[in-house]
């Protein structure tokens, strides 16, 4: 076991000359702190010397003893009750790394004592010490289940979190019991992020109505979520904007689910949802048509429209209506503000902007953005994420960032809508 442990804590430092018993005795009796620290770090020091140093007055010396893989088990037992938290923390790190790698043929007495040390440290009064144990053993299937169970139910999130998120020793019954006990949001999120989440556990997380946990569940590609459970989440998510993105980007959504989601999330998210799902063009256009109809009928109140028009005017006067700003507003689903900004930049009525946006014409939308003095990359983003122009009608840029048609044609495409304005 000693050679195995030394390998785990190997150092790049060059070892000093071979120790003698006389030199050890001289350091113990009259050596400086620096000499004692050096001796405490020696893996070739006699066990009784290391044991003696485990009781040294200097916490720095005891900390090095706690780190030393050659420290005898009796000294480690003593250090579990050390008054210094750094000493116990270093001991926790060493012991937690040792247990999963302990050879199966290790003497039973040594193994039992080592596990007893781990159990004591896992119950340490200081959360930091318990958290070190949890972090080190979180993926191991070779530690006692009783220790994992204790840490999984710890009141501190920094302790239970790693175990709940990663431990292979926890089964569905364990996880459901912890959820039923009234777990915190952090605990629920940790469970939701596990490499494998079964349908019954997913049901319990969804039923908790905890928004961060449900978001983690939706983001987890390996979480098994039943269609009925997803329906419940969709119903709840309509008024919870923080669930819109993880819901829309959930892998392998059914067409039925996508149609429901498209009824309330931002247009940019609908586009991302259809692209991620690799729908055929007919189904994708059907979903996008539904969104276009919804957006065409959605209008803010007169007071809010006036307020947003003033906000756009202030930004325009300050020179802040840039390509970057418009794209940020699209991503954050500030549709009316984008319309008011385009109206000012292109010097056309907001009603005309709405008509262009709802026209399904990539050329008309591009003409509007050109008139607003924005770049072609922005025009393409507005076509796809804001106006939801059908794929067949999209107008991509020339060489990536240049307008593909001339100014006369751009003016012509916009003129139809301007004539209606008059």
C-alpha positions, 0 to 999 in steps of 0.5 A: 500500500505504501508504494501505491500511496507514494505514487499518488503523492509523488513530488518532483523535488529531489530527495536529500541525502539518506537520513540517519537515526542520529540526524533524526534525533538531533532535529527532534530535540533541537532542530529549527522549524525549517528542519522539522518541516523538511524531516516531516516531508521525508518518506524515508523517515522512521515511522516513530519519528513521523508519529512524534512530529504529528504532535509537534506544536507547529501546525505547519509541521503537522500539516506536512505530516498529514500530507506525507504518504509514509505517515503511519496509520496511528499518526493519521488517526491522531490527526483526525482530531487536530485543532487546525483545519488545514491539517485535517483538510490535508489529511482528508485529501490524502485519505480520500485519495487512498481508499479508492486505490487501496489494493484488495489484498491489503491487511484487513486491520489497516484497511479498517483503520483507514476507512474509520479515519475516512468516516471520521473526516466525513463527519468533521465539524468543518464543511471544508473538510467534508467537502474535500472528502466528497470531491475526492470520492465522488466518482468512486465505486470502491468507497463504503456506501455508508460514507456516500449516503452520509455525504449525500445527505449533508446539509451543506451544498458544497458537501452533498453536491459533488456526491449527488451529481457523480456518485455511482453508488446512489440508486434511484431510491436514494435520489428520490428519498433525498428529493422527497425530504425537501432538497434545496435548489442546488441539491435538485440541480446536482441530481438533475445533472447526473450522467444518467437520470431515470424517468422516475427521478426526472418526474420528481425533479419536474414536480418540485417546480424548482426552476434552476433544477428543471433547467438543468434537467432539460439541459442534460442530454442523458436525462430520460424525460417522459412525454407527459412530464415534458408536457407539464414542463412546457405548460409551466415554462410559458411564463418562466423565461429562464426555462425557454432556452433549455426547453427549446434546445432540448434534444429529440423534441417531438414535433408536437412539443416543438409546436407548443414551445414555438407558441411562446419562446423568442423567434431566435430560439424557435429557429435554433430549435428547428435547426437543432432538431434537423426537421425536414423543410416542410415541418420547419416551415410549418412551425415557423409559420405559426411563430410568424402568425403569433408575432404578427398579432402580438403588439405592445400597448400604446404607452409601452410603444411610446416609451420604447420609441423614446428609448430608441430615440435616446440611443440613436441620439447617443450613437449607440444603435450599432449592429452589436446592440441590435443583435443583442436586443434580438437575442434578448427578445426585445422585439418592439425595441428592435422595430423602433430602432430600425424605424429610426435608423432607416427613417421609415415608419414603425408600421412599415418596419413591421410590414417588412419583417412580416413579409417573409421576403429575405430581399425586403428585410435585407433592403430595410437593414441596408437602409438602416446603415447596418452590415450584411451580417446583421441583415442575415441575422435579422432575416433568420432570427427576427423575421423568420424568413423561410429558407427558400427566401433567405438572401445570404451575403456575398463573400460572407459580409457584403450585400449581394445585390445593388443599391438600386435593387435594394431601393426597389424592394423597399419601395413597395412598402414605402408606397404603402406607407404613403 
